[in-house]
C-alpha cells in the first residue's frame, strides 16, 4: 500500500500519525492558502463522465505537462510508463493470449509460439507503437493526447499489474475479422493490442469529450508557463515523478515534480481534481516532506505546492511554516521526521 493508500486507510500507522499530531486549525489555514481561487475548467459531461475518466485525464495531463515543460520532448525510459518494471498479471496475460489465438484462428493462419503475446508485449506495443509515435516534438494536439493516453495506461499497468478489463473480454467474430484487416501492426499481436487500446479510448473514455478536456487543461498550463501574468512564468521544472529514497517506509511514494521559482525549490503535486482540496491532499504533501532525505534523494526542498491544472493556478508554502502550523507540538522538521520514522516506518 502506497502513501496515498495509507492516508486513506484509517487503520494505517500513517493515518493514525496525522490524526494524533496534526492541529486542525493550522491544517485548515494551510489548506486554504494552497487552494486556488481561480475558476476550474470542468469536463463537458452531463450528468457525469465514465468511471475511468478522471484517473486517465489526471495521468495523461501529468505526462503532457512533463512533455511541454521539457520543450515538447519526453525521455520515455525515465518515466514510470517506460520503466518496464512490472509484468502483466498472469490471469490477464492468459486472456490476451486467448484473444490473439482466437483472432489468428479466425483468419485461418497457423499459430506459432512467436505469435503468442508475451508478458512484455503490451508494454512494447503501447510504448513503441503508440506512445512514442505522436509525442515527437509537436505541440500538444489530439494525436499527442492519444499517445499520452497510452502512457497513462502503461502507468496503471506498471503500478497495479493490470490492464483494463476490456483487454480480457470475449472477442466476437466480427471484432476478430476487423482486427485481422487492420492496416496497422506488423503481426496479429500488435493489431490486437492496438485495436483494444483504440476501443478503450473511444468507448470507455468517450474520446471526443476526453480530448477537449485534456487540451483545455494543457492549454491552461501553456498560458501559466509562458504568459508574464501566468503563475508558472519564469519557473523551471528540475525533477519529475521520482520516488523518494525512504518511500519504502510507507510502501511507496513518488511525487510529481520539483519546480524552481523565485529561488525556491518547491516539491509540487499536480492536481486535476474538479473539487476543492481536501485534508488528504495536504497530508500527502506533508508525508513527502517527512520522507524526504536531502542526502539520499540528491536534492533539497524549501517549499511544497499544488499546481491546480484545471485553473492554471500554482500556490506553495515554506515547509517550515507548513510543519509549524500543522504540527505545532514539534520544535523542528527534524523532530517531526524522527517521530514519523519511529512510529510508521515499515519493516
Legacy VTK file of the C-alpha trace (Angstrom):
# vtk DataFile Version 3.0
C-alpha trace
ASCII
DATASET POLYDATA
POINTS 347 float
0.000 0.000 0.000
1.426 3.400 -1.016
1.481 6.684 0.910
-1.839 7.797 -0.588
-3.387 4.414 0.163
-2.267 4.576 3.777
-3.587 8.104 4.153
-6.993 6.807 3.060
-6.851 3.813 5.416
-7.995 4.884 8.898
-6.294 1.835 10.410
-2.860 2.542 8.919
0.008 3.869 11.015
0.434 6.811 8.643
-3.188 7.910 9.004
-3.032 7.494 12.769
0.158 9.567 12.955
-1.575 12.549 11.353
-4.694 12.188 13.485
-2.505 12.073 16.593
-0.283 15.074 15.923
-1.884 17.477 13.454
-3.550 20.700 14.518
-6.930 21.165 12.846
-6.869 24.972 12.842
-3.379 25.165 11.364
-4.175 22.444 8.844
-7.266 24.282 7.576
-5.275 27.514 7.323
-2.571 25.858 5.196
-5.165 24.155 3.060
-6.882 27.460 2.334
-3.564 29.057 1.377
-2.906 26.291 -1.169
-6.460 26.334 -2.546
-6.847 28.019 -5.915
-9.290 30.916 -6.108
-9.470 30.729 -9.904
-12.290 29.244 -11.931
-11.945 25.498 -12.565
-12.273 24.209 -16.127
-14.766 21.344 -15.899
-15.362 18.407 -18.263
-18.292 18.681 -20.664
-20.078 15.546 -19.442
-23.690 15.606 -18.319
-24.510 14.245 -15.852
-21.131 12.603 -15.149
-18.199 11.012 -17.017
-17.482 7.252 -17.069
-15.640 5.800 -14.081
-12.089 5.595 -15.536
-12.324 9.110 -16.978
-10.805 11.201 -14.176
-7.849 8.890 -13.420
-6.932 8.807 -17.108
-7.275 12.575 -17.509
-5.060 13.114 -14.456
-2.260 10.778 -15.547
-2.417 11.845 -19.203
-2.173 15.509 -18.186
0.792 14.714 -15.911
2.693 13.214 -18.839
1.766 16.059 -21.187
2.860 18.669 -18.633
6.179 16.860 -18.396
6.401 16.839 -22.193
5.523 20.546 -22.595
7.813 21.772 -19.810
10.730 19.974 -21.467
10.270 21.789 -24.804
7.947 19.127 -26.243
10.296 16.270 -25.509
9.959 13.249 -23.247
12.606 10.834 -22.021
10.369 7.755 -22.105
12.825 5.482 -20.323
12.895 7.903 -17.368
9.123 7.625 -16.857
7.194 5.071 -14.846
5.312 4.120 -18.012
8.563 3.421 -19.833
10.307 1.633 -16.991
9.159 -1.894 -17.952
9.017 -2.530 -14.251
6.003 -4.778 -13.603
4.704 -7.762 -15.628
1.068 -8.167 -16.552
-0.943 -10.290 -14.127
-0.821 -13.934 -15.140
-4.592 -14.296 -15.489
-4.868 -11.250 -17.674
-1.919 -12.339 -19.780
-3.751 -15.608 -20.455
-6.838 -13.649 -21.543
-4.813 -11.596 -24.015
-3.124 -14.731 -25.314
-6.563 -16.276 -25.813
-7.768 -13.225 -27.766
-4.747 -13.321 -30.058
-5.250 -17.051 -30.581
-8.924 -16.519 -31.435
-8.095 -13.806 -33.958
-5.316 -15.847 -35.512
-7.523 -18.910 -35.757
-10.390 -16.960 -37.296
-8.061 -15.902 -40.102
-7.097 -19.483 -40.864
-3.430 -18.773 -40.195
-1.261 -21.342 -38.387
-0.416 -20.245 -34.840
3.213 -20.370 -33.735
4.874 -19.676 -30.410
6.175 -16.400 -31.815
2.622 -15.252 -32.463
1.526 -15.613 -28.841
1.732 -12.409 -26.847
4.474 -12.290 -24.209
4.436 -10.749 -20.750
6.061 -7.602 -22.121
4.232 -7.398 -25.411
1.544 -4.948 -24.295
4.344 -2.820 -22.827
6.126 -2.873 -26.160
3.122 -2.044 -28.346
1.719 0.685 -26.089
5.114 2.346 -25.697
6.872 1.817 -29.018
3.927 1.720 -31.406
1.520 4.185 -29.790
3.112 6.395 -27.117
6.259 7.384 -28.976
4.737 7.988 -32.377
2.962 11.295 -31.635
4.979 12.638 -28.707
7.532 13.542 -31.317
8.233 17.223 -30.691
4.872 18.525 -31.909
2.720 20.920 -29.947
0.070 19.136 -27.949
-2.840 18.184 -30.199
-5.313 15.303 -30.377
-2.637 12.891 -31.609
-0.314 13.850 -28.739
-3.209 13.211 -26.327
-3.651 9.797 -27.949
-0.005 8.882 -27.310
-0.032 10.279 -23.776
-3.127 8.187 -23.029
-1.105 5.096 -23.926
1.449 6.210 -21.337
-1.370 6.601 -18.804
-2.469 3.020 -19.493
1.123 1.800 -19.118
1.489 3.781 -15.910
-1.520 1.994 -14.443
-0.190 -1.349 -15.676
3.189 -0.860 -14.019
1.654 0.293 -10.726
-1.036 -2.381 -10.452
-0.005 -5.152 -12.853
-3.429 -4.838 -14.530
-4.771 -3.637 -17.846
-8.425 -2.544 -18.282
-10.911 -5.396 -18.025
-11.807 -4.996 -21.688
-8.386 -6.435 -22.558
-9.606 -9.778 -21.215
-13.037 -9.772 -22.826
-14.524 -12.471 -25.035
-13.903 -11.458 -28.624
-16.882 -11.742 -31.015
-16.122 -12.987 -34.520
-16.996 -9.600 -36.008
-14.230 -7.963 -33.961
-11.770 -10.701 -34.846
-12.440 -10.032 -38.502
-11.923 -6.276 -38.041
-8.655 -6.833 -36.174
-7.331 -9.106 -38.875
-7.987 -6.452 -41.531
-6.321 -3.562 -39.670
-3.650 -1.845 -41.811
-1.501 -1.039 -38.762
0.622 -3.538 -36.857
3.215 -5.898 -38.240
1.606 -9.025 -36.742
-1.625 -10.142 -35.139
-0.421 -9.379 -31.619
0.283 -5.742 -32.456
-3.028 -5.434 -34.301
-4.916 -6.875 -31.318
-3.351 -4.576 -28.711
-3.837 -1.523 -30.958
-7.478 -2.432 -31.553
-8.174 -2.957 -27.837
-6.456 0.337 -26.965
-8.477 2.265 -29.558
-11.679 0.617 -28.398
-10.941 1.601 -24.792
-10.209 5.211 -25.756
-13.354 5.682 -27.796
-15.799 3.614 -25.741
-14.600 3.766 -22.122
-13.215 7.310 -22.127
-15.665 8.955 -24.556
-12.825 10.152 -26.740
-14.146 13.414 -28.194
-15.044 14.969 -24.832
-11.947 13.483 -23.219
-9.672 15.145 -25.790
-11.421 18.500 -25.415
-10.935 18.346 -21.652
-7.247 17.375 -21.813
-6.491 20.050 -24.440
-8.219 22.710 -22.330
-6.165 21.735 -19.264
-2.843 21.647 -21.129
-3.719 24.976 -22.758
-4.018 26.499 -19.281
-0.594 25.077 -18.443
0.989 26.625 -21.550
-0.521 30.008 -20.623
0.610 29.721 -16.987
4.112 28.865 -18.201
4.547 31.438 -20.968
2.433 34.495 -20.177
4.015 37.184 -17.938
0.983 37.076 -15.619
0.972 33.264 -15.503
1.536 31.530 -12.178
4.384 29.442 -13.642
6.096 32.235 -15.578
9.915 32.060 -15.296
9.845 28.720 -13.499
11.968 25.661 -14.155
10.999 22.015 -13.701
14.090 20.292 -12.316
12.819 16.883 -11.129
9.869 14.866 -12.404
7.944 11.895 -10.985
10.612 10.494 -8.686
10.206 8.006 -5.861
11.670 9.212 -2.584
14.543 7.161 -1.200
12.615 6.488 2.029
9.371 5.616 0.219
9.752 2.010 1.391
8.749 3.145 4.867
5.191 3.619 3.629
5.028 1.097 0.798
5.805 3.598 -1.966
5.744 7.371 -2.508
6.568 9.190 -5.721
5.874 12.899 -6.156
5.007 14.741 -9.357
7.773 17.330 -9.726
10.050 19.944 -8.202
9.671 23.476 -9.521
12.211 26.254 -9.091
10.685 29.707 -8.703
11.999 32.868 -7.039
14.964 30.969 -5.654
12.741 28.340 -4.043
12.747 24.563 -4.625
9.092 23.561 -4.458
8.011 19.929 -4.248
4.773 20.088 -6.213
1.715 17.916 -6.632
-0.241 18.350 -9.877
-3.992 18.079 -9.298
-6.698 17.795 -11.954
-9.476 17.419 -9.397
-12.784 19.185 -10.016
-13.402 19.715 -6.293
-11.721 21.774 -3.602
-8.576 20.433 -1.992
-9.142 18.058 0.893
-7.145 17.400 4.029
-5.767 14.208 2.443
-4.078 16.329 -0.263
-2.277 18.365 2.390
-1.313 15.260 4.349
0.169 13.834 1.164
2.454 16.869 0.799
3.496 16.676 4.457
4.154 12.954 4.001
6.598 13.748 1.184
8.367 16.249 3.452
8.689 13.707 6.254
10.050 11.040 3.889
12.472 13.386 2.149
16.192 12.983 2.842
18.333 15.558 1.070
21.426 13.347 1.053
19.701 10.152 -0.105
17.370 11.838 -2.596
20.034 14.101 -4.067
18.023 17.328 -3.888
16.761 19.798 -1.328
13.310 21.329 -0.978
12.275 24.623 0.582
8.525 24.561 -0.065
5.617 22.350 -1.037
2.957 23.399 -3.515
-0.101 22.497 -5.528
-0.493 23.156 -9.224
-4.236 23.137 -9.872
-4.235 22.067 -13.511
-7.893 22.915 -14.147
-7.280 26.509 -13.028
-3.685 27.136 -14.140
-3.006 28.055 -10.518
0.224 27.470 -8.588
0.406 28.055 -4.841
3.061 26.994 -2.361
4.156 27.263 1.279
7.570 27.084 3.010
7.927 23.714 4.697
8.928 25.392 7.986
5.600 27.262 8.075
3.684 24.188 6.976
5.024 21.955 9.742
4.819 24.684 12.363
1.146 25.334 11.644
0.057 21.730 11.076
2.097 20.038 13.809
2.864 22.758 16.379
3.788 20.331 19.190
7.139 19.687 17.465
10.044 22.124 17.615
11.538 21.405 14.186
11.112 19.472 10.964
13.865 17.075 12.005
11.958 16.288 15.211
8.765 15.509 13.265
10.753 13.281 10.923
12.241 11.432 13.891
8.806 10.690 15.376
7.390 9.799 11.968
10.203 7.329 11.366
9.803 5.697 14.778
6.016 5.372 14.564
5.243 4.485 10.947
8.340 3.021 9.351
7.509 -0.405 7.938
9.882 -3.322 8.377
LINES 1 348
347 0 1 2 3 4 5 6 7 8 9 10 11 12 13 14 15 16 17 18 19 20 21 22 23 24 25 26 27 28 29 30 31 32 33 34 35 36 37 38 39 40 41 42 43 44 45 46 47 48 49 50 51 52 53 54 55 56 57 58 59 60 61 62 63 64 65 66 67 68 69 70 71 72 73 74 75 76 77 78 79 80 81 82 83 84 85 86 87 88 89 90 91 92 93 94 95 96 97 98 99 100 101 102 103 104 105 106 107 108 109 110 111 112 113 114 115 116 117 118 119 120 121 122 123 124 125 126 127 128 129 130 131 132 133 134 135 136 137 138 139 140 141 142 143 144 145 146 147 148 149 150 151 152 153 154 155 156 157 158 159 160 161 162 163 164 165 166 167 168 169 170 171 172 173 174 175 176 177 178 179 180 181 182 183 184 185 186 187 188 189 190 191 192 193 194 195 196 197 198 199 200 201 202 203 204 205 206 207 208 209 210 211 212 213 214 215 216 217 218 219 220 221 222 223 224 225 226 227 228 229 230 231 232 233 234 235 236 237 238 239 240 241 242 243 244 245 246 247 248 249 250 251 252 253 254 255 256 257 258 259 260 261 262 263 264 265 266 267 268 269 270 271 272 273 274 275 276 277 278 279 280 281 282 283 284 285 286 287 288 289 290 291 292 293 294 295 296 297 298 299 300 301 302 303 304 305 306 307 308 309 310 311 312 313 314 315 316 317 318 319 320 321 322 323 324 325 326 327 328 329 330 331 332 333 334 335 336 337 338 339 340 341 342 343 344 345 346
